[in-house]
Amino acid sequence: MEWLTAFLNDLQLSGPALWHGFTITLKVLVMATIGGILIGTLLALMRLSSIRVLNLFAQGYVNLFRSIPLLLVLMWFYFAVPFFYTALTGNYLTIDTALVSSIVAFMLFEAAYFSEIVRAGIQSIPKGQTAAAYALGMTYGQSMRLIILPQAFRKMTPLLLQQTIILFQDSTMVYAIGLLDFFRTNYVRGDLMALLTQYILFAGLVYFSVSLIATYAVKKLQRRLTV
């Protein structure tokens, strides 16, 4: 059991580094989720628009990002974000390139999936709701903002949260561009050759526990929201 004692001792000493890595993971998760839902909602409205140009753009966007691997998208933006930032501002990107690239990549990638959830939620609302809003003198924007979207988001909240859990699990891919998130922090510290397996198992246990608890909470919320 010497390996277990050594692992626990090193784990205690690595607490600050692990916490820092976990905060990076949470930062990517929260910002990508918020941005992804906002962009996804916009894309969903474009998909449902009667303006053909907007409809085709949103459809092409969704099909593109749902047809390419997430890892490839991360690599694209890792090189693209600093390039475009320098081209537009004339200055070099001084903040963490890997972090910014990860957030942008996840945000735009997940927007394609969030948009389909939002679109399905909007289409699930009876058309009579829209007709009633128009009868009250509301515009399309007012009816969508005050009547349709609040009801749609109530229905699709569990699905949005489930997609967020998937995003949390997929966030481990940022190791490919060198970002020190929680997963990568687990195997770059300590005696790598001796304790690599234990670190990977520990990281897997943490991700499994968080995902399991979150999934249970989503199912409980879904039962409460079900009419």
C-alpha positions in Angstrom: 0.0 0.0 0.0 3.0 2.3 -0.2 1.8 3.6 -3.6 -1.5 4.6 -2.1 0.2 6.4 0.8 2.5 8.2 -1.7 -0.4 9.1 -3.9 -2.5 10.5 -1.0 0.4 12.6 0.2 1.1 14.0 -3.2 -2.6 14.6 -3.7 -2.6 16.7 -0.5 0.4 18.7 -1.6 -1.1 19.2 -5.0 -4.4 20.6 -3.7 -3.8 24.2 -4.9 -2.8 23.1 -8.3 -5.8 20.8 -8.6 -8.2 23.6 -7.5 -6.6 26.0 -10.0 -7.1 23.4 -12.8 -10.7 22.9 -11.7 -11.4 26.6 -11.8 -10.1 26.7 -15.4 -12.4 23.8 -16.3 -15.4 25.6 -14.7 -14.5 28.9 -16.4 -14.5 27.2 -19.8 -17.7 25.4 -19.0 -19.7 28.4 -17.7 -18.6 30.9 -20.4 -19.0 28.4 -23.2 -22.4 27.4 -22.0 -23.7 30.9 -21.7 -22.2 32.0 -25.0 -23.4 28.8 -26.7 -27.0 29.2 -25.5 -27.1 32.9 -26.6 -25.6 32.1 -30.1 -27.7 28.9 -30.3 -30.9 30.9 -29.6 -30.0 33.4 -32.3 -29.3 30.5 -34.7 -32.6 28.8 -33.8 -34.5 32.0 -34.6 -32.7 32.3 -37.9 -33.6 28.7 -38.7 -37.2 29.5 -38.1 -37.1 32.8 -40.0 -38.9 33.2 -43.3 -35.9 35.1 -44.6 -34.2 32.5 -46.8 -30.7 34.0 -46.4 -30.8 33.8 -42.6 -32.3 30.3 -42.7 -29.6 29.0 -45.1 -26.8 30.6 -43.0 -28.1 29.0 -39.8 -28.6 25.7 -41.4 -25.1 25.7 -42.9 -23.6 26.7 -39.6 -25.3 23.9 -37.7 -24.5 21.3 -40.3 -20.8 22.4 -40.4 -20.1 22.2 -36.7 -22.1 19.0 -36.3 -20.1 17.3 -39.0 -16.5 18.0 -37.8 -14.7 16.7 -34.7 -14.5 18.9 -31.7 -10.7 18.4 -31.4 -10.3 19.7 -34.9 -12.3 22.8 -34.0 -10.1 23.4 -30.9 -7.0 23.2 -33.1 -8.5 25.6 -35.6 -9.3 28.3 -33.1 -6.0 27.8 -31.2 -4.2 29.1 -34.3 -7.0 31.3 -35.6 -7.8 33.4 -32.5 -4.3 35.0 -32.0 -4.0 35.5 -35.8 -7.3 37.4 -36.2 -6.8 39.3 -32.9 -3.4 40.5 -34.2 -4.8 41.3 -37.7 -7.7 43.4 -36.2 -5.9 45.2 -33.4 -2.3 45.2 -34.5 -1.3 43.9 -31.1 -0.3 40.4 -29.9 -2.7 38.5 -27.7 -1.3 39.0 -24.2 -3.7 36.8 -22.3 -3.8 33.0 -22.2 -4.2 32.0 -25.8 -5.2 28.4 -25.0 -7.9 29.5 -22.5 -9.4 32.1 -24.9 -9.2 29.7 -27.9 -10.9 26.9 -25.8 -13.8 29.2 -24.7 -14.4 30.5 -28.3 -14.1 27.0 -29.8 -16.5 25.4 -27.3 -18.9 28.3 -27.5 -19.2 28.2 -31.3 -19.2 24.4 -31.4 -21.8 23.9 -28.7 -24.0 26.7 -30.2 -24.8 24.3 -33.1 -26.2 21.7 -30.6 -27.9 24.3 -28.4 -29.6 25.8 -31.4 -31.3 22.5 -32.3 -32.6 22.2 -28.7 -33.9 25.7 -28.7 -35.5 25.3 -32.1 -37.3 22.1 -30.9 -38.4 24.0 -27.8 -39.9 26.9 -29.8 -41.6 24.5 -32.2 -43.2 22.6 -29.2 -45.2 25.7 -28.2 -48.7 25.7 -29.8 -49.1 28.2 -32.6 -52.1 29.5 -30.9 -49.8 31.2 -28.4 -48.3 33.3 -31.2 -51.7 34.0 -32.7 -53.0 35.2 -29.3 -49.9 37.5 -28.9 -50.6 39.0 -32.3 -54.2 39.5 -31.4 -53.1 41.5 -28.4 -51.1 43.8 -30.7 -47.7 42.4 -30.0 -44.9 42.4 -32.7 -43.0 39.2 -33.6 -40.1 40.2 -31.4 -42.4 41.0 -28.4 -44.3 37.7 -28.7 -41.1 35.7 -29.0 -39.4 37.5 -26.1 -42.4 37.7 -23.7 -44.6 34.7 -24.6 -42.8 32.0 -26.7 -39.2 31.9 -25.4 -40.0 31.8 -21.7 -42.3 28.8 -22.2 -39.8 27.1 -24.5 -36.9 27.5 -22.1 -38.9 26.0 -19.3 -39.5 22.9 -21.5 -36.0 22.6 -22.8 -34.1 23.4 -19.6 -33.3 19.7 -18.8 -32.0 19.2 -22.4 -29.8 22.3 -22.1 -28.4 21.0 -18.8 -27.8 17.6 -20.3 -25.8 19.1 -23.1 -23.9 21.1 -20.6 -22.9 17.9 -18.8 -21.6 16.6 -22.1 -19.7 19.8 -22.6 -18.2 19.3 -19.1 -16.9 15.9 -20.1 -15.7 17.1 -23.5 -13.7 19.9 -21.9 -10.9 17.4 -21.2 -10.0 17.8 -24.9 -8.3 21.1 -24.1 -5.2 19.1 -23.1 -4.5 19.0 -26.9 -3.7 22.7 -27.0 -1.8 22.7 -23.7 -4.4 24.3 -21.4 -3.8 23.3 -17.8 -7.4 22.3 -16.8 -8.3 19.9 -14.1 -7.7 16.8 -16.2 -4.2 17.9 -17.4 -3.2 19.1 -14.0 -3.7 15.6 -12.8 -0.9 14.1 -14.8 1.7 16.8 -15.1 2.6 17.0 -11.4 4.4 14.6 -9.1 6.3 11.5 -10.1 4.7 11.0 -13.5 6.2 7.7 -14.3 5.3 6.1 -11.0 1.8 7.6 -10.4 0.4 8.3 -13.8 -2.3 5.6 -13.6 -3.5 6.7 -10.2 -3.8 10.3 -11.4 -5.8 9.4 -14.4 -8.1 7.2 -12.3 -8.5 10.0 -9.8 -9.5 12.4 -12.5 -11.9 9.9 -14.0 -13.5 9.4 -10.6 -14.0 13.2 -10.2 -15.5 13.6 -13.6 -17.7 10.6 -13.1 -18.9 11.8 -9.7 -19.7 15.4 -10.9 -21.5 14.1 -14.0 -23.5 11.5 -12.0 -24.7 14.1 -9.5 -25.5 16.6 -12.2 -27.4 14.0 -14.2 -29.4 13.0 -11.1 -30.2 16.7 -10.5 -31.3 17.2 -14.1 -33.7 14.2 -14.0 -35.2 15.5 -10.7 -35.6 18.9 -12.3 -37.2 17.3 -15.4 -39.8 15.5 -13.2 -40.6 18.8 -11.5 -41.0 20.7 -14.7 -43.2 18.0 -16.3 -46.8 19.1 -16.4 
